[in-house]
Each structure stands twice: as structure tokens, then as C-alpha cells.
């Protein structure tokens, strides 16, 4: 039986938003529907996300196109696939408001309409929303009406997604979307003119996402001239439908205003080298379709006068304006830098020096590394630096570190102390910058350089812009955060889940490399040999000793850090021949429990330089909400989740999924239960083995021991490796995962 409604969602490179948009449809009630996702050959992970959304869900179908042809073609394909009585188009980065589908279809049926128009609100990256400026169109009546009776309806935003269409209207008109940008123009106006019964719903149905970056209509491109083709299509259609001749003058005025709006956006849309040709074609198009007695608007005449005086002069003025803007920007950035470093001796001189160094040639053989805000040399950056030493030794490997961390710099690498002249010089001239946190606000991205953001863990807790509504994370300047994010060229992901999280939490133009986490490479290959070496380094020589690693995360909402368990009591409860390694989070410098007077069974390893080595040494991991669990899962060893304050942490910090519902192993909520499970070592059985396998399949998806190699070959050696895991060949994407049987048999 056919559904009442078909929701057509064209998809192209929307990994950050696709799941949210589809979920907003799946959460609707009161109407039966199908979702048709038309995947238009995305270059990001949108296709795999679409497949996962359809997997096991009979409401969702995915149509995968074999080459990219644009939004118009994708909508046509979806329209052909749709089986519903009604059709609605939803752009894949937008959302539906709760209950809106039932209200829209209900009004259409109640009024016997063949088209329902509804309202929308613009949704901005900073969390603000603004209702359609033409919302007044919907308040007067619910219809049904025609555009002949209500020509003001043609003033609403001319897009396909703010309407619900009855199948009979689409069949009768035979309208199709053309290819090219601005494809809504020759669709929206004809469909409104052809509709005999238009119902009006005074309700926000769609949240229209306003992207910070990545919107094609807000980006400079010579393709903006395709707007002329679409208006030519529209007026050609009008010529064959004289019954709608009354609308010609109105649509001509709207066309002239729209074309000049595109032009008037300046180089934000039409690049400087295309502006003269764009203006000429704009004038020609307006004149070609002009009614009798038409006179160009003052706006258009003013532009003509400017161009008549010489395009060179126009460009000169634009160049002067840009130079002035650049000068003011430099001054503003310098002032920001000064405020940021206020109180440091020589800040003004050093930042001026940094700006001067930006004019020097880029050092093609200089690679900078930093981790955890210059506090240490570890994590993903360290693993990459080690692989650079092996595969690309022509690069100088320079670590930016605080003076206290200089001794942690690996042998063969160089140390540059933060705040020195060498620090500013290196930041200004390095070819490649690798970091797992963020560089200061004053740092600028130079053309010809590469900024690699490695991240420092798979996120359970909310990150980036997803923290806007959270109370316990302090005061964050999200605008400054996104300015820092805009410097990123590449971000590393170890699983599809993280790919989506990074894209939504940090919406910018970076490319995601689904290569796995370099720091997890040590968990593949000769794991037994590395385990023996890690234990020997800790002075654990007896192979029969059971080693437990307790590594909790920090709590943003607390003033004083503390462990969630009495370490002395826990140590006393442990059986003989066991060692509990205690690793405090690096943010927790002062813990409320002393760790230097505990039993021999409990050892504080918070100062150990390499947490991956501690993971190798451990037979079992005890953690709470730390990202260490995602790394440790690569080993296929038991994991215990100790979550005494899960409800508070979830509500205050915010999390992306319910860890207690989908854990990697045992879950305990009290200190007594933790003592019992460690004392009896009853942390593994068939059920927990299955949980671990599922957890590993989800979160260790791209890890296989070759992440560092892929990154170095791609970014340092310039090899043409694809971004996406699905596109890597077998040599690049070797599989070394544990099987379910191997996990259960440990």
C-alpha cells in the first residue's frame, strides 16, 4: 500500500547534517510516510551515513546515483521514485519541526488543495532563529486561493522545499527541475501559477539552516551566471502559457531585483574577473524579457553608470577598499592578540615580529608539532612525527612546547619554547602544522601551508558548537572558537561516528581523513611483544600479574578534582598478584586523594608520558566517560565502565549517545560494585565479549595499524590517497580486527 506522503531528500556532502535532518522526519507522527534519499555521489561520508539510516528501516530508501548532476536532477529522481499521494522536498541540511508533517498534510486534505504553502525560519550556527520576513503572507487566511487572487504569494522565497505538492498537480503540469544552480526559479513560479487550490499554513515547518561556510549560493564562483539560464527557462515557459500573462510584469520585476542582488553581493558571489561579463549578461537578460515601456531601475542605472566610467576604475576602487579593509583587519587582529597576551613582556614586539615573519618564504621542509596546548609530546601528533622520521626524513620535526615540557621532546626532533622568537618564526613559516588542540587566536593560515587537526579522542561528550546549551563547561567564545577551526585544512577520524561529530560540532570547510588514529597504531602488529615491553618498563616482570588501569575523565562542573572511589579501600580489596595503575586526567593537576601513600597494589602513573603504553600493559581498563575506552577497545581486552555520576555528567556536560545502554563491557554504578568486580575478576563473559566486538566494530572502524603511514604519505609525501575509508584500496585499508571468538577466548 502506498504511503500518504513521500519525503524526497537530495544529498550531496552533508555528513554533518544528514542524520539530524532524517531524524527530524522519522520523529514525525500522525501521517504515514516514506523517505527517499537521493545520494548524488558525495565526496564525504554522506553515502555511508545514508546507507546506515536505511539499514533495517523500511521507511527509508536510498537511491545512489553514479555521477554528480546537481540538486535539480536529484529531486527529479526522487520525484520519480516517490509513491505517496503527497510529495515534499527537504534539503538535506535542513530540519522539520515536530508535528509539522501531520499539520501540513491535514490542511491539504481539509481544503482539498493541490499545493500547501508553509512557513520556515532561518537557523543560524550560533543557535539563533529568525522567522521568514514574509511570514505575514500566511496570517490572513488558510485558503484555498490562487496566485491570480493572491499575487503576493509570488513574493515568498522561491524555493521548492517550502511547499507540499499533491501528486495530481505534478502529473498534470509535468514540471521538472532543470540542471544548474538556481534550479528553483523555473520550478517554483510555474507550479504556483498552475496550482488551482493553494492552502496556506501559518506555521514554521522547516528550519532553514544558514551555513557558516560551504553554501554554494554564498560562495564566489563563475557558476552564478547560471541564474540567467534559469530565468530564460522561466520566460520560455511563460511564452507557452499565455493564460498566465498577467504575471509577466511582476516576474520581470522580481527577476531584475534578484539578478542585481546576486551581482550586488560583490565578490562574495561573482569573482572580480567575472563581474564585467556578469553585468553585461544581466543587462542583456533584463532587456530581452522586458515588457513594453520598461525603464531600468535607479539601482540598475547606477551600476551601468559605474561601468560606463570604466571597469578599471571600478576595480581600482574595489582594490583600495580591500586594502583598507585588510589594514583595519590587521589592526584589529593585532589588538586582539595584544588583549589575548596582555601582561606578557614584549607582546607587542613579538606579535609585530610574527606579522613580519609571515612575509618570509614558507619553509618547505619545516613541520611543526604540538599536543595538549604545548604541555607534552604525545598522542596523535607524536605518532605522526615518528612516521615522518621514517618515511619523510627531509622534514625538520619541530615541537612547540612549554619550557617545562622540553625534556619530553623525542630524540631527533627539535624543541622550540613557546613565546620565544623562534616560536613566532616557526608558526609563521612552517609548511605543515600538526596539532591536537588549537593554536592561539593570533595565528594566521598562510596559503601554501597545511594545518592538520588530529583531535585527541573519539567524543562521547559534547564538543564545539554542541556545547552552546551546556551549563557546566564554563564560558566559551564560540565565535573565536570557529575562527580557530576555520584554519583547519584536515581533521582525522577513526570512525564514521566521529566523522559526523566533527562535521556538526565544528562546521567549517576542512576535509575529514578517515584514516584511523595514529596513536592507536601500536595496538596492531606485535601486540604481545609491545605488551611485555610496556610491563617491563613499569617494573612488572611476572607474566601472571593481573594489571588493571583506572583512567577516569575530568568533570567540567567541579572546582576540585577527585576520584570517584576510595583508592586505599580499593587497593585493600584487590587479590594478590594484582596491580592497579591509577591515571588521573591531565586537566586534574590536584586530586583530593593522596596517591603516594597507597598499598603496593595501587600505583599512581599520572605522570607517565605515554598512555598508550599503559593501555598495552593493562589486562583490563576501568574508566568512566573518558575517550580512552575507544582507544583501548582496539586491544580486544575487557573494559569496565564505572559510572557513579552518569546522570549528572550526561545532563551537565552533554553526551552523544547513551553509554550505559551500549557499553563496551561491564557497567557498575557504585564503589562497592567496583570493588567486588575487581576482587573477583568477573569482568568478562560471552555477553560482555559480544558487547566489546560491537563497540570495536563501531568505534575502531578505521584503526588498523597504518593510520600514521596514510597521513604521512598523503600530507607529507603528496601521494594521492582518497579521504574516505571506503575508497582506500586493500593495501591502504588492511584489516587486523579481533573476531568475536578471539575476544571471548581471551
PyMOL commands that set and color helices and strands:
alter all, ss='L'
color gray80, all
select helices_A, chain A and resi 18-26+46-54+71-81+100-110+135-138+151-155+167-173+185-194+216-218+222-239+242-264+266-268+272-288+298-308+311-340+347-357+379-391+403-408+421-429+464-467+478-485+496-505+518-523+527-537+567-573+611-617+628-635+646-652+671-680+686-699+707-716+725-727+740-744
alter helices_A, ss='H'
color red, helices_A
select strands_A, chain A and resi 5-11+33-39+60-64+86-89+95-96+115-124+129-131+163-166+198-210+363-370+396-401+414-417+430-435+450-453+490-492+511-513+546-550+578-582+602-604+620-623+638-642+666-668
alter strands_A, ss='S'
color yellow, strands_A
deselect
rebuild
show_as cartoon
